[in-house]
């Protein structure tokens, strides 16, 4: 009978431990990172909008992956219409803005090109976009923490640290994939250009050779009439 009580007591401790862990995990916010790739036609301008909160942070990184010149104009404006950053015909850029309440606008401008379209990649990283809920509300559902040697606050800090590192790793991998795509497009463009001019040079060489053969043969061709 005493053994059964001890087993039930141990099981209750494990149930409390796992339920507390689930409450802590449920209190974490989802990652606020997103990335997009789109085609910007020649002579066009595309704008995007992002709603932000006060005292938050908006970071945008963009790259031109494909297109003649690998360049584009870029601006980002505040909700009041003030231009915060502007880039002129750049292939990539990174900008961070401390935000206020409202919609932020960022535009990619390809109006300076009338022929070439651009393939553009950009990534948004939103920080401090938590809801208005008290971050300590999860503690109301936690009971019996004195049983554990490690405090739940330490567990939460450790998991937050791992989450931040994983998010940074995902961001770096996304940027590296974008760089790889741009370099591959540039190499393929150079490859096509080399092949094109190689064919042109081959045709020119064949024509020059044919003309030279004709001229040499014409030198030894005796067109004088022989009288008999």
Rosetta blueprint (number, residue, H / E / L):
1 X L
2 X H
3 X H
4 X H
5 X H
6 X H
7 X H
8 X H
9 X H
10 X H
11 X H
12 X H
13 X H
14 X H
15 X H
16 X H
17 X H
18 X H
19 X H
20 X H
21 X H
22 X H
23 X H
24 X H
25 X H
26 X H
27 X L
28 X L
29 X L
30 X L
31 X L
32 X L
33 X E
34 X E
35 X E
36 X E
37 X E
38 X E
39 X E
40 X E
41 X L
42 X L
43 X L
44 X L
45 X E
46 X E
47 X E
48 X E
49 X E
50 X E
51 X E
52 X E
53 X L
54 X L
55 X L
56 X L
57 X E
58 X E
59 X E
60 X E
61 X E
62 X E
63 X E
64 X E
65 X E
66 X E
67 X L
68 X H
69 X H
70 X H
71 X L
72 X E
73 X E
74 X E
75 X E
76 X E
77 X E
78 X L
79 X L
80 X L
81 X L
82 X L
83 X E
84 X E
85 X E
86 X E
87 X E
88 X E
89 X E
90 X E
91 X L
92 X E
93 X E
94 X E
95 X E
96 X E
97 X E
98 X E
99 X L
100 X L
101 X L
102 X E
103 X E
104 X E
105 X E
106 X E
107 X E
108 X E
109 X E
110 X L
111 X L
112 X L
113 X L
114 X L
115 X L
116 X L
117 X L
118 X E
119 X E
120 X E
121 X E
122 X E
123 X E
124 X E
125 X E
126 X E
127 X E
128 X L
129 X L
130 X L
131 X L
132 X L
133 X L
134 X L
135 X L
136 X L
137 X H
138 X H
139 X H
140 X H
141 X H
142 X L
143 X L
144 X L
145 X H
146 X H
147 X H
148 X L
149 X L
150 X L
151 X L
152 X H
153 X H
154 X H
155 X H
156 X H
157 X H
158 X H
159 X H
160 X H
161 X H
162 X H
163 X H
164 X H
165 X H
166 X H
167 X H
168 X H
169 X H
170 X H
171 X H
172 X H
173 X H
174 X H
175 X H
176 X H
177 X H
178 X H
179 X H
180 X H
181 X H
182 X H
183 X H
184 X H
185 X H
186 X H
187 X H
188 X H
189 X H
190 X H
191 X H
192 X H
193 X H
194 X H
195 X H
196 X H
197 X H
198 X H
199 X H
200 X H
201 X H
202 X H
203 X H
204 X H
205 X H
206 X H
207 X H
208 X H
209 X H
210 X H
211 X H
212 X H
213 X H
214 X H
215 X H
216 X H
217 X H
218 X H
219 X H
220 X L
221 X L
222 X L
223 X L
224 X L
225 X L
226 X L
227 X L
228 X L
